[in-house]
Amino acid sequence: MAIEDLEPQKCLELIEENQDNPNFIILDVRGSDEYAAGHVKNSIIIDVRSPDFKEKLEELDKDKNYLVYCKSGMRSKKAAKIMDEMGFKNLCTMKKGFQNWVACGLPQE
């Protein structure tokens, strides 16, 4: 399955359109220190580098819609590929990651 890589502005539109949708999940795959320094509002964190990454993914609903991001886009692509292989059906990533989001002046927590 092709995983769409969306520009930050498009990600923001998707987030705003789905703010009340319980089937839309924003997944931050960075480390907790990076997350603490700034993240997309309402995102959940599962570090793609943690040894139990796949086990944590198993706890998620594979039928929900996921927007996956990291710092620069590399880890989110890796995470989305793993998720795709595990049977997650609706995935997209943030082009060039959170640093691009910040560079675009988009809101962060």
N, C-alpha and C positions, 0 to 999 in steps of 0.2 A: 504494500500500500504506500502511495506517495504521501509523505507528511508535509503539509503546507508550512512554509517558513514565512511568517507575516511581519510586516513592518510594525514598529511600536505603535504608531497611530492607529493602525488597523486592529492591533491587539487591544488598545484602549476602547475602541468602538465595540469590539466583541465583549469586553468586560462590562461596559455600560449596558449593552443590550441584554446581558445575562446576569445582571446584579441580583435579581431575585430568583434565579433559576438554580435549584438545588442540584441539577444535573450538570452544572458547569463548574469545573475545578481549575484553579490556577495553581500550578505546581512549580515550586522553586526547588531546583536540584543542586543548589550551592551548599556550602558549609554553613553551620549555624553562626559563625562569626561574620560571614558575609551577609547573611540574612539580617542579623542584628544591626548591621551598619546601614541598612536600607533595603526595602523590598516593596513589591506590588501589594497594595491593600487586599486583604482577604485571601492571600496566598497561603498554601500549606508548604511545609518544607520536608523533603526527603532527599538527603545528600546522596547523589549518584556515586560518590566515592566510598560510601560506607559499605562494609562487608555484608550487611543485611538489606541492601537496597531492594533486591528482588523479593525478599520476604515481606518487606513493608509494602511493596506494590501489590502483593497478593491480597492485602487487606482492602484494596480499593476496588470499586465497581468498574469493571472493564467496559460497561456500556455507557458510562458517563462521558462528557466532553471535556478534554484536557487541553489547557494552554500551558506548555512547558517552557520554562526559561532558566537561564543561568547567568553568568557574568557577560560572556562574549558570544555565546551561541554554540560553542563546541560541546560542552557537557550536555546541553539540552538536546542536541541532535543525537548524542550517544544514548541518553536516557529514553528519548522517544523511539529510537530503534529497538531498544530492549523491550519497551512497553508494547510496541507493534508485534514483536516476536512472541510476547506473552499473551497476545490476543486482545489488547486494547483496540477499540474500533475507531474512536474519534479523537485524533491527536493533531495539534499544531504547535509550532515552536515560534519563539520571538526572534526575529532576525537580528543578529549581532548582540542579543541578550540585554541584560539590565543596564549595562553601560550605555547602550544605544538609547534605551528608554529614558535614562537620566539626561543624556545629551539632547534629546528632543524636548526636554523640559516637562516631562509628564509627571503626574503626582506619585509620590512615594511615601511610605510610612517609615 
